[in-house]
Amino acid sequence: MCNGRIMIAGTNSGCGKTTVVCGLLKCLLNRKMNIHAFKCGPDYIDTSFHKKVLKIPTGNLDSWFCKPEDLRKIVSKKADKCDIAVIEGVMGYYDGMGFTQRASAYEIADITSTPVILIINCKGMSSSLEAVLSGFVNMKQNSHIKGVIFNRLSEKLYRYAKECALKLGVQPLGYIPSDSLLHIESRHLGLVGADEIKSFDEKLEHLADVMEKTVDIDAVIKLAKTAEKIEYEAEKDVGTDSKSCVNIAIAKDEAFCFFYEDNLRLLQEYGAKIAYFSPIHDQALPYGCSGILLVGGYPELYAAELSKNTAMREDIRKKIEDGMPVVAECGGFMYLQETMEDMKGNKYPMVGVQNGQAYATEKLGRFGYITLFTEKDNQLLWKNECIKAHEFHYFDSDNCGTAFHASKPESKRGWDCMHGSDHLLAGFPHLYYYANPKIPQAFLKKCLEYKELQK
């Protein structure tokens, strides 16, 4: 049984959720606690920070991708054996799709009955703190907000903020002073990954030292222990026929670093063995692999290096042309095309197995949740099947494909996308396998068929 569960939510994006979560995780580690962390929503960058702190894979919780019972199952399965589970919210606490709470941090807290600590960025505020906190607490009859931490607030002003919280029946758990040493850099896709931040460990130690002095960590742990036990139906056998030893090569390096840990775990549950490789540094795919996953990342920042590694590009091209199953998402899709631009507009040859040129755009394109529908069979889905996905990219292609039709939720907007065949699926959407477990099952079945043909 999980001994504690807490969500760290915010009033808005950029209020300091990730900073507080990383500091809290470090403080809990210093107490020798066994911890698991989650990120609400489809974000795979913040999970890299959790992983950097904890030194173990973390995961996502997304109430649009998953049914409520699946969410509760994911939380309980991962957290039941730990001392405390820390969930980081997404955007503002109530922010969901459009002007709804659908897929918001609040919806996830409500589904999982998790107590919430609200983070308020206090820069430029004084008495308005009470109005902000009151609004969030009273937005819903049961907001689940039990505590508050005031970010970028001085010790002198904290005693006033503390009184405001107590007046509203919310537990004041401390404050974090303004400190330039805690600043996290950003770039065109938002936050950089944790591995790219200089002196991350030193910053983390400093953050934990500050929070030990200004935040009541023991009170946070006590609040987490009030979380109700999650009940869910026992998991049924998925009935996959692909539970055989099949090796999957997954791109992982500076250029390819966006992927859902949950996807990898599900593949492993279904019998896959994971072998990582670097399209930048390695000369060939891992020996004995029967399938390829080219995940997202920042290939545009390493276009020259990727192009220079002709041995790897040629090996991937030959394997795919030989029939090896491949799923390529976003940056991985860009890598498979004929050419790709870097950030300065220079064009570089890529794998070339997919006709098209990847190029930079001036703004975020086709951003957000989508549902993918197919009108014909391909390697992962059959006619009239669908899967929920997510897009986030500043680059585009002059050949995005027509194998699927993407439909935006809460909107009439849609477009054709992705390339599909009996062994290839490539496009900008990021897939989340728990949204439709037929996806990883079908992929592994194709990999197994390929393996058998190679004997």
N, C-alpha and C positions, 0 to 999 in steps of 0.2 A: 504493500500500500504506500502511495506517495505521502510523505510527511508534510508536504507544503506545496502551494501553487500560488503564484502571484502574477498579475499583469502590470507592466509599466506602460502607461498610455500618456498621450500628450494632448495639448490643446490644439496643436497644429504641427505640420511638418517643420522641422528645423528648431523645435523647442528644446531639444537636448535628450530625446529618448535614448538614442544609441549610446550617448556619453554616459548617462545614468546607468543603463543596463550593463555596459562594460565595467564600470566602476563597481557596481553591485556584485557582478559575477566574481570579480577579483577579490572583493571583501569576503564573499562566501567561500571561495577557494582557500583564502588565508585561514579560514576556520575549519579547514579539512573536510568540508562538506562535499557530498556527491551531488552534482548539479546537472540538470539538462536545460537547454534553452530553445525557445521557439521564436519565430518571427511571424506576425500576422501578415497575411497578404502574399503576393507573388514575388516579393523582393528577395533576391539571392545575394545582394551585396552586404546587407546588415548581418546576414547569417555568417558571412566570412569573418566578421568581427567577433561574433560569439565563439566561433570555432577557434579563432586565434587566441582568445582568452582561455577557453576551456581545454584546448588541445584535443577535442573530440568532435565528430560531426554533430551538427544540430539539425534543425528542420523548420518547415513552414506550417502554418495553420491558415487555411483559406476557406471561408464559408461559402464562397461562390464555386470553387472547384469541387468541394466535398459536401456530402449530405451531413446533417447534424450528427447522426449516429456514427458516421465515419470519422468526423472530427473528434468526437468524444473517445472513440477507439484509439485514434492516433495519439492523443494526449495521454491516455491511460497506459497504453502499451509502452510508450517511451519513458514515462515519468514514474510509473509505479515502483520502480526499484531505486529511485533516487531520493535524496533528502529533501530537495526542493526543486521545483520547476519554475523557471522565469520566462515569461512570455512578453515579448516586446510588441507594442501596438503598431498600427500603421496610420500615417497621416494624423489628422485630428481624431480624437476618440470616436466621434459619431460619424465621421466622414466615410461614406460608402460610394456606391455607384450613383452618379448624378447627385440629386438632393434627397437621397435615401440613406438608410443605415445598412443596406444590403452589402455584405462583405466588409463591414466596418469592424474595428477592434471591439466596439461595443457589442456587436452581434456575436462575436466569438466569445467574449466574456460571458454573455448571456447563455449561450449554448453550453459552455463548459462550467458555468457557475463559479467563475474565478473572481476573487476580490481584486480590485483595481487601485493602483496608486497613480494619481494624476500628476504629470509634470507641467508646471507653468513657467514659461519664460518671463521673468519679471522685469527685464530691461525696459525702462521707460514708463514703468507703472508704480503706483503707490496704492491708494485706496481702491483703484480699479481691480486689484487682485481679488477682492471680495466679490465683486460683480461677476468676474470671470468664473471663479470657483462655484459661486451660487448657480450660475447658468448651467454649468456642466452637471452639477449634482442634481438639480431639479429638472433637467431636460426629460428624464424618464422617471417613472414611479420607483423603479428599482434600477438605479444607475450602476450599481455594483462598485461605485467609487467609495472606498473606505479610508484612503489616506492621500496625502499630498506632499510633494517635495517641490520646493521653490528654487528654480534655477536662476542663476545670475542675480542673486540677491545678497546684500551685505548682512553681516551679523547684527548690525545696529537695527536694520529694518525687519529682521526676522521675527522679533518679538511681537510686532504689530501684525505681521502676516499670520503668525501662530494663533493670535486671538481671533482673527477672521475665520480661520479653519475651525476652531473649537466652537465658534458661534453657529456654524453650519453643520455641526455634528460630524466633521471629518477630522481624522487623526493627523496632526502635523508631524511629519517624520523627519523634518530637517530642511536644510538649504544647501545650495552649492554656489559659492562666490564666483564672480567673473574672474577668469584666469585664461590669459592668452595661450598658456602652455597646453591647454586642453583642446585647442582648436584642431579640427580635422579638415584637411584640404578637400577641395572639390574640383571637378572638371566637367567636360561636356556631357557625360552621362550621370552626373551627380557625384556621390561620394566615391573616392578611390577605394580599392580593396584594402583590407587590413594589412596584407603583406607588402603593400606599396608605401605605407606611411613610415617615414624615417623615425627611428627611436620610438617605435610603438610601445615596446615593453617599458621603456622609461616613462613615457606618458601615462601608461596604465598604472604603474606603481605610484606615480604622483597623484593621479586621480583617486586611487584607493586610499592613499594617505589623507587626502582632503576629505573624502566622504566619511572615513572613520571618525573624523573630528566634527563634522557638521551634519551628518545623517545618522539617525538612530537605527543602525543595521539590525540590532537585536529585535527592535520593535517591528521591523519589516519581516523578519523571520517569523515572529509571533503572529503577525497578521496573515502571512502565507499559510500558517497551520490551521487557520479557520476555514480553508477551502473544503467544500463538501467532496466526498468520495464520488468519483464519476462511475455511473452505471452504464453498461452497454451490452448488447447482445454478443454472445460468443461468436468468434469468427468461423465462417464456414469454409470448407475446402474449395479453393478456386477452380479445381478440376482441370488445371492446365496439363497438357501432355508434353510440355517442353522442359520438364525437370530433369534434364540431363546435363552433363558437364559440357558447357559451352562457354568459350572465352570471348569476352567483349572488349574491344580496344576503345578506350575513352580518351579523347584529347584533353590534356591538362598541362598548362604552362602559363606564361605571362599573357599570351594572346587569347587563350581559351580557359576561362575560369568561372563562367556562369552556368551553374547547373543545380538542380534540386537534389539534395541529399536523399530525400524521400524516394525519388525515382531510382536511384542506385540501390537503395535498400530493397525496394520492391523487386528489381531485377534479380538481386541476390537471393531473395526469398523464393523466386521462381526457378532458381538453379544456375544463374549466371556466375561466372568468375570474372572479376574486373581486372583489366590490365591497362594502366595508364601509359600514355606516350606523349611526347612533345613534337608537334609539327614544326617547331622552330629548331630544336636541338637534335632530335633523333633522325637516323637515316632511313628507318623502315618501321613498319607497323610491328607490334609485338608478335613474336613467333607463335603460331598456332591459333591465332584469333579467327573467329568465324563471323564477326560483325563489327561495325564501327559506329560510334556515337561521336559526332562532331558538335560540341556544345557551343554556347554563346561566349561572348567576351569582348575583347578589344583588338581584333585582328587588324583593324585599320591603323593602330599605333605601331604595329610590327609587320606592316605589309612588305617592306624590303627584306626583312629577315625570313619571312615565310616564303617569299618568292625565290630567295637565294638558295633555299634548301630544295634543290631540284630532285634529289634522290627520294625524299619523302613524298613530294608532290607526284612523282612518277609512280611510286609504289602504291599510293592511295588510288590513283587513276586506274592503274592496271587491275587492282583488286576489285574495284567497283565495276569496271567493264567486264570482269570475269564473273560477276554475279554476286559478290559479297554484299550482304544487306548493309545498308547505311541509313542512319537518321541524322540529318544535319539541321541544326536550329540557328537562326539568326547569324551570328558571326561564323558558325560552321558552314552555313549556306553560302555566305559570301566567299569563303575559302574555296568552295567547290567550283566557283564560276571561272570564266575565262580570264577576266582581269578584275582587279580591285584597286580603288584609289586609296591613298593614304590621306592624312589630315591636310596635306598641302596640295592635294589634287594630282599628285604623281600617280600614274597607272603602273601596276605591276602584274605580271602573269601569275595566275594561281593554278589550281589543279586542272581546271578546264574540262571536267567531266560533265559540267552543266553549262549550257550556252547562256551567256549573259555577262553583263558588266556591273559591278557594285560601285556605287558612287556616293559621295557625301551630299547631304542636303542641309538646308539652313535651319531646319526646325525638326522637332520630334514628329515622327510620322506614324499614323495608325496606332496610336498609343492606347493601351488598356486591354480589358477583357474582351474575348471574342468566343464564339462557338463555331467550330469548323464542321461543315457538312460536306459529304461526298456523294456524288451521283453515280460513281462507278467504283468497282473494287480496286484496291491497291494493297500494298504489302501489310498495312496495319489496320485498315478499316474496310468494311464491306459496304456495298451500296445502301444509301439511306442511313448509315451510321453517323454519329457525331462525337466530338470531344471538345471540351472546354480548353481554352488556351489563353495566352497572354502575349502581347507585343509591346516592345520598347526598343526603338532604334532611331538613330539619327541618319543612318545610311539607307539607301534604297537600291533597287536593281531594275534594269530595263527588261527583265524577264522573271517576274515573280511567280509565274506558273498559274495553272487553272485547275488543278486536281481537286481543290476544295473551294467552297464558298464560305467566307468569313462573315458572320453576322454579329453586330454590336448589341449587347443587352441594353434595355431601356432606350433603344434607338432604332430607326429604320435604316441606318447606314449599313452597308455591306460591300464586299469586294471579293473577287476571285484571287486565289493565292495558292502557293505551294506546287511543287512538282512531285508526282507520284508514279511509281511503276511497281512491278512485282517484287523489286528488291531495293528501291530507293524512295525516300521521303525527305524532301528538302524545302525549306522556306523560312521566313522570318518568325513565325509563331513559336513560342516556347510551350511545350506540352507538359502537363502535370499528370503523371500516370494514374494517380488515385482517382482522377476524374473519370477514367474509363480503363479499368484494368485489362481490357481486351488488347490495349495497345502494347504493353510490354509482353503479354503472352504471345501475341501474333508475331512480334519482332523476334522473340527468342525461338519461336517455331521456325521462322525463316532461316535464322542462323543455324539451327540444328540441321535443317535440310541442306544448307550449303556445306556444312561440315561433313555430312554423309556423302555428298557428291565428290568431295576431295579425297576420299579414301581410295 
